[in-house]
């Protein structure tokens, strides 16, 4: 039996739990999964990499290849193609619907199309490909000191390195710049990183589980990683990657949010109303990281 998983019409971090809930129910019921995105009108980088994670997990859990109905709106089809989604999805889904033949990154707003990250070499390549282009965007459009844009490369590198060190499986990263009309009304650069790996709780449990005892959960694992900077590695100084991202974002009024398992943690600036910690969310595989760097001065 085929189980339907609706992709939200406006698919981003705000609607992700709706998608995760549909995915979790379908997996529990069993059968071949059909991801229906025909009515999707917009998807953020976070939504696109999250959809790939769901496809990867569904394919790993079943002998049947999951189905994907592509968006019907031509402009949405075109953007998904330019953003590199279909190029990555063809190895995970049986895709139904029109898939435009568009070269990725035909749009200057797509700083980095959906890109696979499986090893440390991939991280270096990702950072190298985007560094010059992102530096120009950060300094000219976001008003960030060019000397400080190295911190962006660091944040991108650490977010991708998290996949390599903790996931136990490959993942994807996408970076885009666009005008953030919701609440902020400024230009932003968004980094979205996702994987279908073991998640933060399982990754940290060998070194941290006993310390927290009965309190150990997806939420406490996320707090330990992001707030306390702990790591599954016992070497001094390891686990500082997320702390480094957090410090960089605090300087530039940015945001970081991480979802793993059934919990989500966010360190949000004043322009965002995200909750600091959410528990009891629909179970979703791996981890998903969202980083947002805003323009430093509102345009007139």
N, C-alpha and C positions, 0 to 999 in steps of 0.2 A: 504494500500500500504506500502511496506517495503522501508525504506530510508537507503541508504548505507553511512556509516561513515568509511572512510579509516583510518587505523592506519599506521602512517609513517613507512617506512622500518627501519629507525634509529630513534627511538622514545625517545627523551629526552627533556630537557628544550628548546633546540634550535628549535626543530620541533614542539613544543607543540602548537604554535599558528596556524600552519597548521591543526592540529587535532581539535583544538577548533573551527576553522572556519568551518570545515566539520560538526562538531557536531551542531553548531549553525544553519547552513543552514538546516540540516535535521530536527531539532526540529521545525523550523519555517514552514517547508513544511508539517509537521504532518505525522502520520503513525508510524508503528513499526520500530524501529531502528535496523540495522544490523551493528555491529562493525566488520570490516574485517581486521584481523591481520595475514592472511595466509602468506603474503609476508614479514612480519616483521622479520628483521635479528638481531635486538638488541634493548633492551629497558632498560633504566636506572631506578633506583628506582622512580624517579620523573615521568617517563612515566607510570609505573605500577600503582602507586597510583592515578594518574590522570585518567587513564582508568577506575578504580574502581569508582571514583567520577562521571564520565559520566554515567556509568551503574546505579549507585544509583539514580542519578537525572532523568534519562530516565524512570526508573521503577516507581519512585514516581509520574511522570507526566502522566503515561498511565496505563491502565488496562492490556496492553500486555507486557510480559516480553521481554526485549531486547535480541537480538541474538548476539553471539560472535563466530567468526570463529577463532580457535586457530592457531598459527603459524605452518607451515608445516615442518620447519627445525628441526630435532631431537634435536640439541644442544640448540636451542632456547626454545623448549618445555621443555627440561630438566631444563634449568635455571629458567624459569617461575615457574616451579613446586617447585624447591629448594627454590626459593625466596618467596614461599607461596602465589603467585598470584592466582593460580587456586583454592586453598582452600578458599580464600576470594570471588572469582568471582562466585563460584557455587551458592551462595545465591542471586546473582544479575542478572545473565545472563542464557540464554539457550545456553550452550556451544556445538559447533559442531567441530569435529576434535579430534585428539588424545590428551588425557591428561595423561601424565606419572604418574605412582604411585611411586613418589619419596618423601622421607621424607624431609620436609623443613630443611634448614641449614645443608645439607650434605656437603656444600662448606664453607670453612673457611672465604671466602671473604664476605659471607652474614652474617654480624654481627647481624642483626635483620631482620627476614623475615617480609613480609607485615603483620602488626598487627593492629587489630581494636582498636580504642581509643574512648570510649563513656563516661567515667566518670573519676573523679580524681583518683580512685583506679587503673584504667587502666594505667594512667600516671606513678604511683609509680611502678607498675609491669614492665612496659616497661623499665624504668630507672634501676630498680634492675636487670633485666635480662641481660642488655647489659653492665652495668658499668664495671665489671671486665674484660670482653673480650675486650671492646673498649679501656680501659686503657692500656692494653698490646699492642694493635695495635698502639695507639697514641704515646706511649713512645718508643717502639722498632722499629717501621717502619716509623713513621712520625717525630721522633726526638724531641718530645715535652716533657718537664720536667714532670715526673710522678706527681709531686705535683700540676701541673697546669691542669692536666686532669680532675679535678673536674669541671672545667669550661665547659668541653664538656658535662658532665652529666647535668649541669645546662642548657646548650643550648638545649639539647634534651628535657629536662623536660618542658622548657618554650614553645618550639615549639609545643609540644603535648598539653600543658595546654591551648594554644590558641584555640584549637578545643573545649575543654570543656567549656571555658568561653564565646566564641564569636560565635561559629558556630550555636548553637541551634540544632545540629544534630551530629551524630558520624562521625568519619573519620578514616584515616589510616596513619601509619608511617612505613617507611622502612629505614634501614641503611646498607650501603655496603662500603667496602674498595676495591679499584682497582687502576690500573695504569692509570693515566690520560695522554693519549698520545697527546691530542689536546692542543697545545701551551705550556703546563706546563711540560710534560714529567717527572712527579713525581707521587708518590703514594698519594692518597687522601682518606679521609673518607667523605661520602656523607650522609646527612640526608634529606629525603623527607617526607613532611607531607602535607596531602590534605584532604579537606572535601567538601561536597556539601551544606554547610549551607548558612546563610544569607549574608556572605561576610563582608568585613571591612566597607564599606560605610553604610550599614543598621545597623550594630552593633554600630557604633560610632555616627550615626546621632542624636539620642536623646540628647546627651551631647555636640556634636561638630558642628552639622549642622548649627545652628543659628550663631555661631561664624564666619563661613566661608561664609555664605550667598550664593550669586550667584556663588561663586567659588567652592561650595561643589560638589565633584565628587568622582569617584573611586580613581583617582590619588591623590587628596588632602587628602582623607581618609588614603591612604597608607603612604603619607608623614607625616601626623600627627602621625600615629602609630609608624612608624619606626624611623623617624628623630627626632620628637618632644617628643615621648614617651607618648602620650596622651592615655587615656583609656575610655571605656564606664562606668567605675566605678568612682564614685565621691570621693572615699576614697583616702586620700593622700598616695602616694607611689605606687598606682596601675598603671598598664600600663608600668612598668619598665622592663617587661620580654624581649620584643624585643630590648630595649636599652641595656640590659645586654648581649644578644646574640651579638649585634653589637660591644660592647666593647671587648668581648672575642675574636671575630673574627679579630678585628683590631690588636690585640696583636700577633695573629698567622697567619696573612696574609691570612685570610679566606674570604669567600664570603657569603652573604645572598641575596636572591631574593624572592620577594613575588608577586604573581599574584592574583588579585581579581577583578571580574567583567570584566571591559574592560581596565584595567590598570595593569602595572607591574613596580615595583620599585626594584632597585638593588644597593647594596653597594659592589662594586667589587674592588679587589686589582689590582696591576699593571699587573699581569699575565693574567687577564681576560679582554675582550673587550666588555663586556655587556654595554648597554646604561643605564644611571642612572634612567631614567623614560620614560616609553612608554605609550601612551594613544591611544584610539580609536582601541583597539584590539578586536578580536571577543569575544562576550559575552560568559562567561563560569561560571558555578555555583560555589559558595563557594569561598575558598581561597586555594592557593597552595604555600607552603614554601619550599625553597631549601637552604640548608646550606652545604658548602664545606670547609673542613679543609685540607690543603695540607701538604705534607712532608716539613720539615723545611730546609733541605739541599739536593740539587740535588744529586742523586747517580752517581758515576763515570761511 
